[in-house]
C-alpha cells in the first residue's frame, strides 16, 4: 500500500486560480506596454500619405458629389 505524504494541501483551488489570472494579467500588461511604442519612420510615412490623400481625393470628386457630401455632413451636425 502506498504511503500518503504528511503534507496537507494548504492552497485552496480559488487561490490557485487567482494566481493564474494574476500571472496572465501581468504578462498581458507587459506585452501591451511594449506595443505602444511607435516606429518614427512609420509615423512619418503615415503622415505623408495622409497629407496627400485628402487633396487627391478632393481633386477626384465631381462638384455634384462634393455637394452631396457637404449636405450629408451638415445634416449630421444639425441632427445632433
N, CA, C and O atoms as a MOPAC input file, in Angstrom:
PM7 MOZYME 1SCF
protein

 N      0.83500 1    -1.18200 1     0.00000 1
 C      0.00000 1     0.00000 1     0.00000 1
 C      0.87800 1     1.24300 1     0.00000 1
 O      1.89900 1     1.30000 1     0.68600 1
 N      0.45800 1     2.25400 1    -0.79500 1
 C      1.26000 1     3.48100 1    -0.88100 1
 C      1.06700 1     4.33800 1     0.35500 1
 O     -0.02500 1     4.43400 1     0.91500 1
 N      2.16400 1     4.95500 1     0.75900 1
 C      2.07400 1     5.88800 1     1.87400 1
 C      1.71300 1     7.26200 1     1.33000 1
 O      2.22800 1     7.69800 1     0.30100 1
 N      0.85500 1     7.90300 1     2.01600 1
 C      0.48500 1     9.26000 1     1.62800 1
 C      1.42500 1    10.24200 1     2.30500 1
 O      1.90800 1    10.01300 1     3.41400 1
 N      1.66200 1    11.31700 1     1.62300 1
 C      2.55100 1    12.30900 1     2.22300 1
 C      1.83700 1    12.98500 1     3.38300 1
 O      0.61200 1    13.09900 1     3.40200 1
 N      2.60500 1    13.41600 1     4.31600 1
 C      2.01200 1    14.02700 1     5.50200 1
 C      1.64100 1    15.49200 1     5.27000 1
 O      0.98600 1    16.11000 1     6.10900 1
 N      2.06400 1    16.04900 1     4.12000 1
 C      1.74800 1    17.44700 1     3.82600 1
 C      0.28800 1    17.57500 1     3.42700 1
 O     -0.22500 1    16.77000 1     2.64900 1
 N     -0.35700 1    18.55800 1     3.94500 1
 C     -1.73400 1    18.82900 1     3.55100 1
 C     -1.72000 1    19.88000 1     2.45200 1
 O     -0.81200 1    20.70700 1     2.36800 1
 N     -2.72600 1    19.83000 1     1.62700 1
 C     -2.83200 1    20.88800 1     0.61500 1
 C     -3.31500 1    22.14800 1     1.32700 1
 O     -4.44800 1    22.22400 1     1.80300 1
 N     -2.44000 1    23.11200 1     1.38200 1
 C     -2.79100 1    24.33700 1     2.10400 1
 C     -3.45300 1    25.35700 1     1.19300 1
 O     -4.12700 1    26.27200 1     1.66600 1
 N     -3.26300 1    25.20400 1    -0.11700 1
 C     -3.83500 1    26.19900 1    -1.01800 1
 C     -5.18400 1    25.73800 1    -1.54300 1
 O     -5.34800 1    24.60300 1    -1.99100 1
 N     -6.12300 1    26.62900 1    -1.47600 1
 C     -7.45800 1    26.38600 1    -1.99300 1
 C     -7.41600 1    26.52800 1    -3.51400 1
 O     -6.55400 1    27.22500 1    -4.05100 1
 N     -8.32400 1    25.88300 1    -4.19200 1
 C     -8.35200 1    25.95500 1    -5.65800 1
 C     -8.62400 1    27.38600 1    -6.13400 1
 O     -8.15600 1    27.78600 1    -7.20000 1
 N     -9.37300 1    28.14500 1    -5.35200 1
 C     -9.64700 1    29.54000 1    -5.72200 1
 C     -8.38700 1    30.39800 1    -5.65700 1
 O     -8.20600 1    31.30700 1    -6.46700 1
 N     -7.53400 1    30.11200 1    -4.70900 1
 C     -6.26900 1    30.84500 1    -4.59200 1
 C     -5.37400 1    30.52100 1    -5.78500 1
 O     -4.72700 1    31.40400 1    -6.34700 1
 N     -5.34600 1    29.24700 1    -6.16200 1
 C     -4.54900 1    28.83500 1    -7.32000 1
 C     -5.06300 1    29.53400 1    -8.57700 1
 O     -4.27500 1    30.04400 1    -9.37400 1
 N     -6.38600 1    29.55600 1    -8.75400 1
 C     -6.98100 1    30.21200 1    -9.92600 1
 C     -6.66400 1    31.70500 1    -9.93600 1
 O     -6.35500 1    32.26500 1   -10.98700 1
 N     -6.73800 1    32.35000 1    -8.77800 1
 C     -6.43400 1    33.77500 1    -8.68900 1
 C     -4.98400 1    34.04800 1    -9.07200 1
 O     -4.69400 1    35.04600 1    -9.73100 1
 N     -4.07200 1    33.16800 1    -8.66500 1
 C     -2.66000 1    33.33400 1    -9.01100 1
 C     -2.44400 1    33.19600 1   -10.51900 1
 O     -1.65800 1    33.93700 1   -11.10800 1
 N     -3.14200 1    32.25100 1   -11.13400 1
 C     -3.01700 1    32.06700 1   -12.58300 1
 C     -3.51100 1    33.30100 1   -13.32300 1
 O     -2.86900 1    33.76600 1   -14.26500 1
 N     -4.65600 1    33.83100 1   -12.89400 1
 C     -5.20500 1    35.03200 1   -13.52800 1
 C     -4.24700 1    36.20700 1   -13.35900 1
 O     -4.02400 1    36.97000 1   -14.29900 1
 N     -3.68200 1    36.35100 1   -12.16100 1
 C     -2.74600 1    37.45300 1   -11.90500 1
 C     -1.52100 1    37.36200 1   -12.81500 1
 O     -1.07100 1    38.37000 1   -13.35900 1
 N     -0.98400 1    36.15400 1   -12.97700 1
 C      0.17900 1    35.97000 1   -13.83900 1
 C     -0.15900 1    36.30800 1   -15.28700 1
 O      0.64000 1    36.92400 1   -15.99300 1
 N     -1.33900 1    35.90300 1   -15.72000 1
 C     -1.76800 1    36.18100 1   -17.09300 1
 C     -1.91900 1    37.67500 1   -17.32300 1
 O     -1.49300 1    38.19900 1   -18.35200 1
 N     -2.52600 1    38.35800 1   -16.36300 1
 C     -2.71900 1    39.80300 1   -16.48900 1
 C     -1.37000 1    40.51800 1   -16.51400 1
 O     -1.16200 1    41.43300 1   -17.31000 1
 N     -0.46200 1    40.10000 1   -15.64600 1
 C      0.86400 1    40.72000 1   -15.61400 1
 C      1.57200 1    40.57500 1   -16.95900 1
 O      2.21700 1    41.51200 1   -17.42700 1
 N      1.45200 1    39.40200 1   -17.57900 1
 C      2.08700 1    39.18200 1   -18.87800 1
 C      1.44900 1    40.04000 1   -19.95500 1
 O      2.15100 1    40.57500 1   -20.81300 1
 N      0.11300 1    40.18200 1   -19.92600 1
 C     -0.55900 1    40.97200 1   -20.95800 1
 C     -0.23900 1    42.45700 1   -20.80400 1
 O     -0.16400 1    43.18300 1   -21.79600 1
 N     -0.05100 1    42.90700 1   -19.57100 1
 C      0.31800 1    44.31000 1   -19.35200 1
 C      1.71300 1    44.57400 1   -19.91700 1
 O      1.95200 1    45.61700 1   -20.52400 1
 N      2.62100 1    43.64000 1   -19.71800 1
 C      3.96800 1    43.80300 1   -20.25800 1
 C      3.94800 1    43.85500 1   -21.77900 1
 O      4.66600 1    44.65200 1   -22.38200 1
 N      3.12500 1    43.00600 1   -22.40600 1
 C      3.04500 1    42.98500 1   -23.86300 1
 C      2.45500 1    44.27700 1   -24.39300 1
 O      2.94900 1    44.82100 1   -25.38100 1
 N      1.38700 1    44.78900 1   -23.74100 1
 C      0.72900 1    45.98900 1   -24.24800 1
 C      1.60100 1    47.22400 1   -24.07700 1
 O      1.53400 1    48.13800 1   -24.89900 1
 N      2.42000 1    47.27200 1   -23.02500 1
 C      3.28200 1    48.43600 1   -22.84400 1
 C      4.37900 1    48.47600 1   -23.90300 1
 O      4.83900 1    49.55500 1   -24.27400 1
 N      4.80000 1    47.31500 1   -24.39200 1
 C      5.81400 1    47.27200 1   -25.43300 1
 C      5.23900 1    47.66800 1   -26.78100 1
 O      5.93600 1    48.28200 1   -27.59000 1
 N      3.98200 1    47.32900 1   -27.04000 1
 C      3.40100 1    47.58000 1   -28.34300 1
 C      2.98200 1    49.04400 1   -28.53200 1
 O      2.66900 1    49.44700 1   -29.65300 1
 N      2.96900 1    49.83800 1   -27.47000 1
 C      2.56700 1    51.23400 1   -27.59100 1
 C      3.67100 1    52.11500 1   -28.17800 1
 O      3.40900 1    53.24700 1   -28.58300 1
 N      4.87300 1    51.61400 1   -28.22400 1
 C      5.97000 1    52.38700 1   -28.79800 1
 C      5.81200 1    52.40200 1   -30.31400 1
 O      5.68600 1    51.35300 1   -30.94600 1
 N      5.81900 1    53.59200 1   -30.88600 1
 C      5.61900 1    53.71500 1   -32.32700 1
 C      6.95000 1    53.89900 1   -33.03900 1
 O      7.87700 1    54.52500 1   -32.52500 1
 N      7.01200 1    53.34300 1   -34.21700 1
 C      8.18300 1    53.48800 1   -35.06200 1
 C      8.11100 1    54.87000 1   -35.71800 1
 O      7.16300 1    55.14100 1   -36.45500 1
 N      9.08100 1    55.74400 1   -35.47000 1
 C      9.00800 1    57.10200 1   -36.02300 1
 C      8.99400 1    57.13200 1   -37.55400 1
 O      8.39800 1    58.02700 1   -38.15200 1
 N      9.64800 1    56.15800 1   -38.18400 1
 C      9.63700 1    56.11300 1   -39.64800 1
 C      8.24300 1    55.78900 1   -40.17400 1
 O      7.80100 1    56.36000 1   -41.17200 1
 N      7.56100 1    54.88000 1   -39.50800 1
 C      6.20600 1    54.52600 1   -39.91700 1
 C      5.25000 1    55.69800 1   -39.69700 1
 O      4.34800 1    55.93200 1   -40.50200 1
 N      5.45100 1    56.42400 1   -38.61400 1
 C      4.61900 1    57.59400 1   -38.33800 1
 C      4.79900 1    58.64200 1   -39.42800 1
 O      3.82500 1    59.23400 1   -39.89300 1
 N      6.03700 1    58.86800 1   -39.83300 1
 C      6.32600 1    59.85800 1   -40.86900 1
 C      5.68600 1    59.46500 1   -42.20500 1
 O      5.12800 1    60.31100 1   -42.90400 1
 N      5.77300 1    58.17600 1   -42.55300 1
 C      5.16100 1    57.71800 1   -43.80000 1
 C      3.64000 1    57.85800 1   -43.76500 1
 O      3.02500 1    58.26000 1   -44.75300 1
 N      3.04200 1    57.52700 1   -42.63000 1
 C      1.59200 1    57.65400 1   -42.49600 1
 C      1.14300 1    59.09600 1   -42.62200 1
 O      0.12300 1    59.38300 1   -43.24900 1
 N      1.89500 1    59.99400 1   -42.03300 1
 C      1.55400 1    61.42100 1   -42.11300 1
 C      1.68300 1    61.92000 1   -43.54600 1
 O      0.84000 1    62.67200 1   -44.03500 1
 N      2.74200 1    61.49300 1   -44.20600 1
 C      2.96300 1    61.90700 1   -45.58400 1
 C      1.80100 1    61.46800 1   -46.47300 1
 O      1.30500 1    62.24700 1   -47.28700 1
 N      1.37400 1    60.22500 1   -46.31300 1
 C      0.24600 1    59.72500 1   -47.08900 1
 C     -1.04000 1    60.44600 1   -46.74200 1
 O     -1.85800 1    60.71900 1   -47.62000 1
 N     -1.22400 1    60.75700 1   -45.47300 1
 C     -2.42500 1    61.46300 1   -45.03500 1
 C     -2.50300 1    62.86800 1   -45.59900 1
 O     -3.58200 1    63.34100 1   -45.95600 1
 N     -1.37100 1    63.53000 1   -45.67800 1
 C     -1.35500 1    64.88400 1   -46.22400 1
 C     -1.69500 1    64.89200 1   -47.71400 1
 O     -2.34700 1    65.81200 1   -48.20700 1
 N     -1.24700 1    63.86300 1   -48.41800 1
 C     -1.53300 1    63.77500 1   -49.84800 1
 C     -2.96800 1    63.32000 1   -50.11500 1
 O     -3.60200 1    63.76100 1   -51.07300 1
 N     -3.46500 1    62.44000 1   -49.26100 1
 C     -4.73000 1    61.76400 1   -49.51200 1
 C     -5.93300 1    62.66800 1   -49.63200 1
 O     -6.73000 1    62.50900 1   -50.55600 1
 N     -6.08600 1    63.61300 1   -48.72400 1
 C     -7.25700 1    64.49600 1   -48.73300 1
 C     -7.31600 1    65.34700 1   -49.98800 1
 O     -8.37400 1    65.50900 1   -50.59400 1
 N     -6.18200 1    65.88200 1   -50.36500 1
 C     -6.12500 1    66.73200 1   -51.55500 1
 C     -6.40400 1    65.91300 1   -52.81800 1
 O     -7.14200 1    66.35500 1   -53.69900 1
 N     -5.81400 1    64.72400 1   -52.89900 1
 C     -6.01400 1    63.87100 1   -54.06900 1
 C     -7.47000 1    63.44100 1   -54.17300 1
 O     -8.02500 1    63.39000 1   -55.27000 1
 N     -8.09000 1    63.13300 1   -53.04200 1
 C     -9.49400 1    62.71200 1   -53.05800 1
 C    -10.38900 1    63.85900 1   -53.49700 1
 O    -11.33000 1    63.65300 1   -54.26400 1
 N    -10.10700 1    65.06400 1   -53.02100 1
 C    -10.91700 1    66.22500 1   -53.38400 1
 C    -10.81900 1    66.51200 1   -54.88700 1
 O    -11.80500 1    66.90800 1   -55.50800 1
 N     -9.65600 1    66.31600 1   -55.45700 1
 C     -9.48600 1    66.55600 1   -56.88800 1
 C    -10.26800 1    65.54300 1   -57.72800 1
 O    -10.73500 1    65.86900 1   -58.81900 1
 N    -10.41100 1    64.31500 1   -57.22000 1
 C    -11.11200 1    63.28400 1   -57.96300 1
 C    -12.62900 1    63.45400 1   -57.92300 1
 O    -13.32300 1    63.02800 1   -58.84700 1
 N    -13.14900 1    64.07200 1   -56.86200 1
 C    -14.59900 1    64.19600 1   -56.70900 1
 C    -15.17300 1    65.23200 1   -57.66400 1
 O    -14.56500 1    66.26700 1   -57.93300 1
 N    -16.36200 1    64.92100 1   -58.16700 1
 C    -17.05400 1    65.90000 1   -59.00700 1
 C    -17.71700 1    66.93400 1   -58.09300 1
 O    -17.86100 1    66.71900 1   -56.89000 1
 N    -18.10800 1    68.03700 1   -58.67900 1
 C    -18.75400 1    69.10000 1   -57.90300 1
 C    -20.06200 1    68.58900 1   -57.29300 1
 O    -20.40200 1    68.93300 1   -56.16100 1
 N    -20.78400 1    67.77300 1   -58.04600 1
 C    -22.05600 1    67.23600 1   -57.55600 1
 C    -21.82500 1    66.34200 1   -56.33700 1
 O    -22.55700 1    66.42900 1   -55.35100 1
 N    -20.81500 1    65.48900 1   -56.40800 1
 C    -20.53300 1    64.57100 1   -55.30400 1
 C    -20.05000 1    65.33000 1   -54.06600 1
 O    -20.42100 1    64.98400 1   -52.94400 1
 N    -19.22600 1    66.36100 1   -54.26200 1
 C    -18.77000 1    67.18100 1   -53.12900 1
 C    -19.95800 1    67.84500 1   -52.44100 1
 O    -20.00100 1    67.95000 1   -51.21600 1
 N    -20.92200 1    68.29100 1   -53.24700 1
 C    -22.11600 1    68.94400 1   -52.70400 1
 C    -22.93900 1    67.94800 1   -51.88100 1
 O    -23.46200 1    68.30000 1   -50.82400 1
 N    -23.05600 1    66.71500 1   -52.35900 1
 C    -23.79300 1    65.67700 1   -51.62800 1
 C    -23.13000 1    65.38700 1   -50.27700 1
 O    -23.80300 1    65.25700 1   -49.25400 1
 N    -21.81700 1    65.29100 1   -50.29600 1
 C    -21.06700 1    65.01100 1   -49.06600 1
 C    -21.24500 1    66.16100 1   -48.07600 1
 O    -21.43100 1    65.93100 1   -46.88100 1
 N    -21.18900 1    67.39500 1   -48.57300 1
 C    -21.33400 1    68.56100 1   -47.70600 1
 C    -22.73900 1    68.61500 1   -47.09400 1
 O    -22.89100 1    68.95100 1   -45.92000 1
 N    -23.76200 1    68.28400 1   -47.88900 1
 C    -25.13600 1    68.28000 1   -47.36600 1
 C    -25.28700 1    67.23000 1   -46.26600 1
 O    -25.89300 1    67.48800 1   -45.22600 1
 N    -24.73200 1    66.05000 1   -46.51000 1
 C    -24.82300 1    64.96500 1   -45.53100 1
 C    -24.13500 1    65.36700 1   -44.22000 1
 O    -24.64400 1    65.09800 1   -43.13300 1
 N    -22.98600 1    66.00700 1   -44.34000 1
 C    -22.25400 1    66.44300 1   -43.15400 1
 C    -23.02700 1    67.49700 1   -42.38500 1
 O    -23.08300 1    67.46700 1   -41.15600 1
 N    -23.62400 1    68.43100 1   -43.11700 1
 C    -24.40600 1    69.49300 1   -42.47000 1
 C    -25.60900 1    68.90900 1   -41.74800 1
 O    -25.91300 1    69.31100 1   -40.62500 1
 N    -26.29600 1    67.96300 1   -42.38200 1
 C    -27.44800 1    67.32000 1   -41.74300 1
 C    -27.02600 1    66.57500 1   -40.46900 1
 O    -27.73500 1    66.60900 1   -39.46300 1
 N    -25.89600 1    65.91900 1   -40.51700 1
 C    -25.40000 1    65.19900 1   -39.34400 1
 C    -25.10800 1    66.16900 1   -38.20000 1
 O    -25.39300 1    65.86900 1   -37.04100 1
 N    -24.54300 1    67.32400 1   -38.52300 1
 C    -24.25900 1    68.33000 1   -37.48100 1
 C    -25.54600 1    68.88900 1   -36.88600 1
 O    -25.65100 1    69.06600 1   -35.67200 1
 N    -26.51800 1    69.16300 1   -37.74100 1
 C    -27.76400 1    69.75900 1   -37.26500 1
 C    -28.63500 1    68.77100 1   -36.51000 1
 O    -29.42600 1    69.17900 1   -35.66000 1
 N    -28.50900 1    67.48900 1   -36.79700 1
 C    -29.32900 1    66.48600 1   -36.12400 1
 C    -28.81300 1    66.12900 1   -34.73100 1
 O    -29.48400 1    65.40500 1   -33.99500 1
 N    -27.65600 1    66.61500 1   -34.36800 1
 C    -27.11200 1    66.31600 1   -33.03500 1
 C    -27.96900 1    66.93100 1   -32.00200 1
 O    -27.69000 1    66.80200 1   -30.81100 1

